[in-house]
């Protein structure tokens, strides 16, 4: 590869051919992703690529109303069609058929979530009936011939409105539409802080509902073997083991006879964590007909049924001293949960949100209360960042206003209030592992040439141009842990990860991990980790993920946990394996194990350079088992279940420089600077790619995206023509840089990067636009009309 | 969703427009994609398949000016009457067949209000509509409005798609009405006089 400089700013990371990297440097090198050739050439195998002999196709009849009683479902015309094998409804099911909630809160109102609606539909897209047909297009035509009689009911879309006394009731068991009330922090202490405050700023802000838009729609292929009761489900999953566990209950199939396998998965952003009705219906259809069954969501279906993200209405208040110290922070949020409780929905606006409200700041008193509301939109659950973007948005918008209120520069206001000592115990339960917040701030200000930028802003304003600078000092929490704590908080699953590292007799290695990558580059990064630990060639390490039949157990990929938790499990297994290999080496080299040193794959007797064996030789010896230490079993492999002691807390400073045209409301992002500290980097190119993608998604939320419903709960942004996913032309050049503050929590010192950009970007852009126009707030997405109105209200001297 | 507009018809009288827009046959002929429009007794129990078969076998009677104004008045919309229609409209990538039932809620010359709903396999709508005829220098302005709730696949495409479709349907409808009425205007004034007798 040529080593041309990649961008004018010089901040791009250059990728390297792994053959050009010394073995000792493989960990931390920006090597090319080994998964890319298959993805780029079309050799990758997505679920919809799977063709099995005798395979039939499935489609799902979905409710056209957001809220209605079902009076009748007439399937006769569909069933009479040539090529239709069966049409079934809830009445035909003989399994539990109710989707479970994976995170419980004390006050949680658990409601039934049937895989096929029987009496009532609660969102547009709720599943009503299933068609199984010989051909895909017959299955689609047949769905349109199912006749449903609805008795339409009033619908509610907004969480605030759902909590009104006269709102339509989504679930009779939760007559007030309240799914839970939750709080964190110290209300009394916070009240006292506000009583002592010299200044208080307050703001109402909305974090709009987003539609995930993974490039590959959800899909499943199921095959059933009646002679041994084995059921295999190939599906677009971020966590096959979790899907296996949950689905086994939903469809009443023994877990050990259920295989869930994720082939190549084209993005998830959280939307492929959750257990939906659809994949369970595919599995049931395969069992009913003893033939392989395929279902692939249309793009319309993904818009209607993929769990959405965000959906917060928040009132926030910040108490300040006269000289600019944050004294207290009070946050009250109504969170939209949609029509049912999706898999991890209760955790997202609570423990993944309230616990991050200290941001990067030493805030002595915080109180947050959250009400989860049922509405007639699709279930809302984790979406890239999951709770943490919502928290960071509130914190950084309030800090922006607070700096203005006390008349300080926003950078200096942040610096004054930063947490300085680590570990740091926040007022909202979590303890930050490590950090150096001034360092990312200083680096970003340096890249921006901040003082000159502010000068230019003043000059531009005199010329009638509206330039703004927005800062976002974000923090996120990755690698949720430990399991014991999560259990106390309501998790219905552990948060460990398992990794198996296996030497083959020839000296080659396969590493198995219970995470399940879907675009993150795990095949590359895990191989880097294992090659480094074992001292073997990077090319000699193969990585296997995403198949419950191959990997003992696992928790999947979400919440930027894979490197911190999965990677650490592989480190732990590698080290166990090296320990065993060392004892074999010592035995065969006739030395005491404590006298054998391990470096770069070689076991060497201390002080005797000619007495050494490479670990690949030991592997052969371990399987020959001709000359093993007493009581040692043959073979060379190790499995670990790694359960971290704490979360890890990556952080950074993102900044946007915008110019706003008050005549048109148009926004141009002139510069976007991202300085991130994600701890040690296994592969800086992959880290950079994650930041790029995350920032693009964050800018998408800030400027373009948003699920919109009419008063009847009808989605009016139900296609890519109506819902703007940012395209290349919408995303600015990014200037990326990083600092490195290793995490003390895990053996790799890594912190997680999968969501950082999405968490940081929205408020960087909104702060910049508000700075440009000198307005208090504009709700996202910052579409031209809203910006124009704010700009013109401001220039008229009025409030926005 | 709300739609409204004004459509100017030249060289016609309010009475002629009133009679024309009260004629189910004229409406059926002028409305794009309308397979049939007939009066029904029970709005909750309409056999659209039977009506469609019957409509296919029958040829529509003449409209004005060929028709006898007395016949047109006889078959005209009545207040409280229910009318069933099968309408197929292309909306974006889909072409739903709406089984539609409309009730005339109010009919007081020169104003008329109607409400109705339609359903297709993947979409449906509910609407309230009204019109007022206003005499102008050149003829008559039809001021019309509709409030519609749209559900299902059609709704998902949003106003971006629905608005142009609605405007196209309304535009074509009135153009056709204008065409038919201009023939009425060409007739002897006797027809005009006879028409005004039926208001």
Interface residues (C-beta under 8 A of the other chain):
Chain A: X64 X65 X124 X144 X145 X146 X147 X152 X300 X303 X304 X710 X712 X714 X715 X716 X717 X718 X719 X721 X722
Chain B: X1 X121 X122 X123 X124 X149 X150 X151 X152 X153 X155 X156 X157 X158 X159 X160
